[in-house]
Amino acid sequence: MAQKFNIKGEGNQTAGRDINYYLSGYDDLGKKFIFSPKIMAEIIDAVYNEIDNPSELDDFERPDIEEKNKLNEITQDFFDNIIKECYDEFGKIDKFLKSPANSKYQKKYAAIVKEISGEIYARISNGEKLQNMLPSLLNYAKLKDESFDSEKGHWLQVFSYYMYVNCDIGKKK
């Protein structure tokens, strides 16, 4: 039978050093790379509160979406019936994120994009389809943050599709 060690408490030398003291210098270990639905909710709230006058919005310009859809194996049916339905909101998001007054949200958005991109590439390399991952962002956020009611949940879905169409996530070439 293997001997079990208790490594709780200060000064425990079971691992050859005080493991609690050793790890205390790494308080942010893992925090940089965890997608935070609370931060996404903050960005969504800011965009939602900013868009009182949709008539002021510029048209949203997108890359060659047909090529991007082929690269990412997004079906035409999914694109037409799910993603394309969000195009009206894309212009609102685009205008908000490009405004210099919203630089704090631009940085938060960029951090979330990095996290989501890393997760997407890892899952794609394991054979998962991007088309199946995009809706799962909503489920993940709802599990982690109860503030994602149906309205905020809708905006999270819009944001995930915006990230895709804007080439922030998914294969580009």
C-alpha positions as CSV (number, residue, x, y, z in Angstrom):
1,M,0.0,0.0,0.0
2,A,1.3,3.4,-1.0
3,Q,2.0,5.9,1.7
4,K,-0.2,9.1,1.6
5,F,1.2,12.4,2.5
6,N,-0.6,15.4,3.8
7,I,0.9,18.6,2.3
8,K,-1.3,21.1,4.0
9,G,0.1,23.9,6.1
10,E,3.2,26.0,6.2
11,G,6.6,24.5,6.4
12,N,5.5,21.1,5.0
13,Q,8.6,19.6,3.4
14,T,6.9,16.5,1.9
15,A,7.5,17.8,-1.6
16,G,11.1,19.0,-0.7
17,R,9.8,22.5,-0.2
18,D,6.8,24.3,1.3
19,I,4.4,23.9,-1.6
20,N,2.0,26.5,-0.3
21,Y,4.8,29.1,0.0
22,Y,6.1,28.1,-3.5
23,L,2.7,28.5,-5.2
24,S,1.9,31.8,-3.4
25,G,4.2,33.6,-5.9
26,Y,1.9,32.5,-8.7
27,D,-1.5,33.9,-7.6
28,D,-2.5,34.7,-11.2
29,L,-1.6,31.2,-12.4
30,G,-4.2,30.3,-15.0
31,K,-6.3,33.5,-14.5
32,K,-5.0,35.2,-17.7
33,F,-6.4,32.4,-19.9
34,I,-9.8,31.8,-18.5
35,F,-12.7,33.2,-20.5
36,S,-14.7,35.3,-18.1
37,P,-18.4,35.6,-18.9
38,K,-18.6,38.5,-16.4
39,I,-16.2,40.6,-18.6
40,M,-18.2,39.6,-21.7
41,A,-21.3,40.7,-19.9
42,E,-19.7,44.1,-19.1
43,I,-18.9,44.6,-22.8
44,I,-22.4,43.6,-23.9
45,D,-23.9,46.0,-21.4
46,A,-21.7,48.8,-22.6
47,V,-22.6,48.1,-26.3
48,Y,-26.3,47.7,-25.5
49,N,-26.4,51.0,-23.6
50,E,-24.5,52.8,-26.3
51,I,-26.7,51.9,-29.3
52,D,-29.7,54.2,-28.8
53,N,-29.7,55.4,-32.4
54,P,-29.1,52.6,-35.0
55,S,-29.6,55.0,-37.9
56,E,-26.2,56.5,-37.2
57,L,-24.4,53.2,-37.8
58,D,-22.2,52.5,-40.8
59,D,-22.7,49.3,-42.7
60,F,-20.7,46.4,-41.4
61,E,-18.0,45.4,-43.8
62,R,-16.9,41.8,-43.8
63,P,-14.2,39.7,-45.5
64,D,-15.1,37.2,-48.2
65,I,-17.4,35.1,-46.0
66,E,-18.0,32.4,-48.6
67,E,-14.3,31.5,-48.5
68,K,-14.2,31.8,-44.7
69,N,-17.2,29.5,-44.4
70,K,-15.5,26.9,-46.5
71,L,-12.3,27.0,-44.5
72,N,-14.2,26.7,-41.2
73,E,-16.7,24.1,-42.5
74,I,-19.7,26.4,-41.8
75,T,-22.7,25.2,-43.8
76,Q,-24.6,27.6,-45.9
77,D,-27.8,26.7,-44.1
78,F,-26.2,27.5,-40.7
79,F,-24.8,30.8,-42.0
80,D,-28.0,31.9,-43.7
81,N,-30.4,31.0,-40.8
82,I,-28.3,31.7,-37.8
83,I,-25.3,34.0,-38.4
84,K,-26.8,36.2,-41.1
85,E,-29.7,36.9,-38.8
86,C,-27.3,38.9,-36.6
87,Y,-25.9,41.2,-39.3
88,D,-27.9,44.2,-38.1
89,E,-26.2,44.1,-34.7
90,F,-22.7,43.6,-36.2
91,G,-22.6,47.3,-37.3
92,K,-23.5,48.4,-33.8
93,I,-20.8,46.3,-32.2
94,D,-18.2,47.3,-34.9
95,K,-18.9,51.0,-34.4
96,F,-18.7,50.7,-30.6
97,L,-15.4,48.7,-30.6
98,K,-13.8,51.1,-33.1
99,S,-14.6,54.2,-31.1
100,P,-11.6,55.6,-29.2
101,A,-13.8,56.4,-26.3
102,N,-14.3,52.7,-25.7
103,S,-10.6,51.7,-25.5
104,K,-11.1,49.9,-22.2
105,Y,-13.7,47.6,-23.8
106,Q,-11.5,47.1,-26.9
107,K,-8.8,45.7,-24.6
108,K,-11.2,43.4,-22.8
109,Y,-12.7,42.3,-26.1
110,A,-9.2,41.5,-27.4
111,A,-8.4,39.4,-24.3
112,I,-11.6,37.4,-24.7
113,V,-10.9,36.9,-28.4
114,K,-7.5,35.5,-27.6
115,E,-8.9,33.1,-25.0
116,I,-11.7,31.9,-27.3
117,S,-9.4,31.6,-30.2
118,G,-7.0,29.4,-28.3
119,E,-9.9,27.1,-27.2
120,I,-11.3,27.0,-30.7
121,Y,-8.0,26.0,-32.3
122,A,-7.4,23.4,-29.7
123,R,-10.9,21.9,-30.3
124,I,-10.6,22.1,-34.1
125,S,-7.3,20.2,-34.0
126,N,-9.2,17.5,-32.1
127,G,-11.8,17.3,-34.9
128,E,-14.6,19.5,-33.5
129,K,-16.5,21.7,-35.9
130,L,-16.5,25.5,-35.3
131,Q,-20.2,25.5,-36.2
132,N,-20.9,23.4,-33.2
133,M,-18.6,25.4,-30.9
134,L,-20.1,28.9,-31.5
135,P,-23.5,28.2,-29.9
136,S,-21.7,26.5,-27.0
137,L,-20.3,29.9,-25.9
138,L,-23.7,30.8,-24.8
139,N,-24.2,27.7,-22.7
140,Y,-20.8,28.1,-21.1
141,A,-21.5,31.7,-20.2
142,K,-24.9,30.9,-18.7
143,L,-23.4,28.2,-16.5
144,K,-20.7,30.6,-15.3
145,D,-22.7,33.8,-14.9
146,E,-26.4,33.9,-14.0
147,S,-26.8,37.4,-15.4
148,F,-27.0,36.0,-18.9
149,D,-30.8,36.1,-19.2
150,S,-32.5,35.8,-22.6
151,E,-31.7,39.3,-23.8
152,K,-28.0,39.3,-22.7
153,G,-27.8,35.7,-23.9
154,H,-28.9,36.9,-27.4
155,W,-26.2,39.5,-27.4
156,L,-23.6,36.9,-26.4
157,Q,-24.7,34.8,-29.4
158,V,-24.4,37.9,-31.6
159,F,-20.9,38.6,-30.3
160,S,-19.7,35.1,-31.0
161,Y,-21.0,35.4,-34.6
162,Y,-19.5,38.8,-34.9
163,M,-16.1,37.5,-33.8
164,Y,-16.4,34.8,-36.5
165,V,-17.5,37.1,-39.3
166,N,-15.0,39.8,-38.3
167,C,-12.2,37.2,-38.6
168,D,-11.4,37.4,-34.9
169,I,-11.9,33.7,-34.4
170,G,-11.8,30.8,-36.8
171,K,-9.5,30.0,-39.7
172,K,-8.6,32.9,-41.9
173,K,-6.5,31.3,-44.6
